[in-house]
Amino acid sequence: MLEQVKQLTRIADETPLHVVLVGQLGLTDSLRTPDLRSLDERVTIRYRLRPLTLGETTEYIRHRLNVAADEATVTFSPRALHRVHRAAGGNPRLINLVCDRALVTSFSAHETTIDADVVDRAAAGLGLDTSGGMTGTVLGWMRRRVAAL
C-alpha cells in the first residue's frame, strides 16, 4: 500500500495532493526503507502521540462515554479509571480495548458503575496487568503481540 501511495505522490508533482499517513510505531521504520525513500522525503510533518496522563485518560473516557450516550448512564469509579490508565499505559487504543471489555462485563451484569475489579478482569483478558508489574506493561504486551505475529 505504501508503494501505491509513493506512486500517487509522483503524480502530485503536477496536481496538488495531500496524503495523511497515520500508523503505529513501525510506520516510520517502513518509510525509511530504500524502496520508500522518495515517499519518506515527501513527509513534511511528523508527530508521535505520547501516552495520555491519568487526567487525560480520565477525560478521554468521560468524553467517549458522553459521545456514546446523551446522558452518561455508565460511570467508571475513580479507582477503575486509575486501573485503566495503568493497564493501558496511556495508549488510547488500549484504553478503548480495556474499557470496551469492562463495559460489556458491566452491561451483562446490569451494573452502571464500573469498579476496579471489573477493569482488572478486562485487562487480564487482554494480557495486561493493572498492578504495575513489568510483565503487564504496555511494552510487554506489544512484545508478546509482535512475537505472536
N, C-alpha and C positions, 0 to 999 in steps of 0.2 A: 504494500500500500504506500509506503514511503517513497518507493521508486516512482509510483504514479504521481504522487504529489510533486516530486522533483521534476517530472516531465511537464506538469501543469505550470510550474514556476518558470520554465523556459518560455512557454507561451506568454507568460505575464510580462515579458520584456516589451511586447507590443501592446498588450491590453492590461490595464490595471487589474490586479488580482491580489486579494488579501487572504491569506490562509492562516488559520489559528490552529496550532497543534497543541493538544492537551494530552498528557500521558503520565505514566508513572516514572519512577526514577530512571529506568532503563532507556527511556526515550533519548535522553542526552547522549548516552553511550552509542545508541543505534545511529544517531545523526553524525557522530564523529567517525564513522567507518569511512574508508576511502571511497566506497561506492556512492556515499551520500554527502560527500564533502561539499559539493556545489549547493546542495539544499541547506546544509548547516551554515554555510556562509551567508545565505539569504535571511537567516533568522535575525530579526532586528531587536527583539525584546525577549528576554528570558526571565522567568520568575519561578521560584521554587517556594511552594506553600510550606510554611513552617507549621509545626504541630500547634494545635489550639491550647491555650491555657485552660485551667479549670474554670475560670469565669467565662471564657469564650465558649467552652464546651457546654456549660450550663445554659448560656443564652442561645446557643445553636440549637440545643434540644428543645428548649421552650419555644423558640421560633418555629421549628419544624412541627411541633405539636399544634401550635396556633394556626399554622397554614393548613394542616390536615383537617382541622375542625374549627367551626366558627367560635366555639367555646372549648376551652381546654377541659375535656371530660376526664382525661387521664393525666396524672401527675407522677413525677419521679420524686421520691423523698430526697432530702439533701445528701444523705449517705449513699443513696443509689446513684445520684449524679456524680459523686466523687468516685465511686467504683467504676462507672462507665468511663470516666476520664482516665483512670489508672489503667484499666484493661486495654483501652484503645490507644493510649499514649498520645492523645490529642489528634489522632488521624481521623479526619471526617468520615472516610469510607468505613473504617472500623467502628466508629461511633454509631453510624447508621446500622451496621450489622448487629451490634450488641443491643441497641435499642429496639430494633425490629424483633429480635428473638424475645426480648423482655416483654414487649407489647403483646406478642402472640401468647406467651405464657400467661400474662395477666388477664388477657381477654378470655382465654379458655377457663380461667379460674374465677371469672366475673369480678375481678378486682379493679378498682380505679386508681389506686395508688401503688406504684411500683416501688418495692423496697429493695434493700441491698442484697438480700438473699436471692431474689429473682434475677438481678443483674449478675450475681456470681454464677448462677446456673447457666445463664445465657452466654456469658463469657467463656465458661468452661466448655460449653458445647462448640465453641469456635476455636478451642485450643488456646484461649487467652486466660490470663491469671489476674485477679484483682488484688492480690496480696502484695504486689510489688517485687516478687521474686524474679530472678534473672531468666528462668525458663519460660516465664509467661510474658515477657516483654514483647513489644511490637516487633523489635528486631528479631527476636527468637521465632515469632510467628511467621515473619516474612522469610526467614531462612528455611523453616520447615516447608513453606509453600513452594519456594524455589526448588528445594531438594525433591519435592514430590513431582515437579514438572520434569 
